[in-house]
């Protein structure tokens, strides 16, 4: 899946956050619902103007962004 066909940024929509093409549904919103335990079916029922492929594109976008970033280990502060 090439997420570039479905995920876009536009500075005039949600201040340039990545969104599903043709919508105001952000990748952040989709990831947030999935992180809270929503199923793909629940997301689709709540946002019928997106598709399963849009959800997969959001996941592919997030995975690629994580690969492209460098992260330092975060340790719990000593009490």
C-alpha positions as CSV (number, residue, x, y, z in Angstrom):
1,X,0.0,0.0,0.0
2,X,1.3,3.4,-1.0
3,X,0.0,5.7,1.7
4,X,0.8,8.7,-0.5
5,X,-2.3,8.0,-2.6
6,X,-4.5,8.5,0.4
7,X,-2.8,10.6,3.0
8,X,-2.2,14.3,2.3
9,X,-1.2,17.5,4.0
10,X,-2.7,20.9,3.3
11,X,-1.8,24.0,5.4
12,X,-5.4,25.1,5.1
13,X,-6.8,21.9,6.6
14,X,-6.2,21.2,10.3
15,X,-3.1,23.4,10.2
16,X,-1.3,21.0,7.9
17,X,-1.8,17.8,9.9
18,X,-1.8,14.6,7.7
19,X,-5.4,13.7,6.8
20,X,-7.2,11.2,4.7
21,X,-7.5,12.7,1.2
22,X,-10.7,14.6,0.6
23,X,-11.6,14.7,4.3
24,X,-10.8,16.4,7.6
25,X,-10.1,13.1,9.3
26,X,-6.5,13.2,10.6
27,X,-4.1,10.3,10.8
28,X,-3.7,11.4,14.5
29,X,-7.4,10.8,15.0
30,X,-7.4,7.4,13.4
31,X,-4.3,6.3,15.4
32,X,-5.9,7.6,18.6
33,X,-9.0,5.6,18.2
34,X,-7.1,2.4,17.3
35,X,-4.8,3.0,20.3
36,X,-7.9,3.1,22.5
37,X,-8.9,-0.3,21.3
38,X,-11.4,0.6,18.5
39,X,-11.6,-1.9,15.7
40,X,-11.4,-1.0,12.1
41,X,-15.2,-1.6,11.9
42,X,-15.9,0.8,14.8
43,X,-13.8,3.5,13.1
44,X,-15.6,2.9,9.8
45,X,-19.0,3.0,11.4
46,X,-18.2,6.3,13.1
47,X,-16.6,7.8,9.9
48,X,-18.4,6.2,7.0
49,X,-16.7,8.5,4.5
50,X,-13.4,6.8,4.9
51,X,-12.5,3.2,3.9
52,X,-10.5,0.3,5.3
53,X,-7.7,1.2,2.9
54,X,-7.7,4.8,4.4
55,X,-7.1,3.3,7.8
56,X,-4.3,1.0,6.5
57,X,-2.8,4.1,4.7
58,X,-2.8,6.0,8.1
59,X,-1.0,3.1,9.7
60,X,1.5,2.8,6.9
61,X,2.1,6.6,7.1
62,X,2.8,6.4,10.8
63,X,5.1,3.4,10.4
64,X,7.1,5.2,7.8
65,X,7.4,8.3,9.9
66,X,8.6,6.2,12.8
67,X,11.3,4.6,10.6
68,X,12.5,8.0,9.5
69,X,12.8,9.5,13.0
70,X,15.6,9.0,15.5
71,X,14.5,8.5,19.1
72,X,16.5,8.6,22.3
73,X,15.7,6.0,24.9
74,X,13.3,7.4,27.5
75,X,14.0,6.2,31.0
76,X,11.7,6.5,34.0
77,X,13.1,9.1,36.4
78,X,14.4,7.6,39.7
79,X,12.0,8.3,42.6
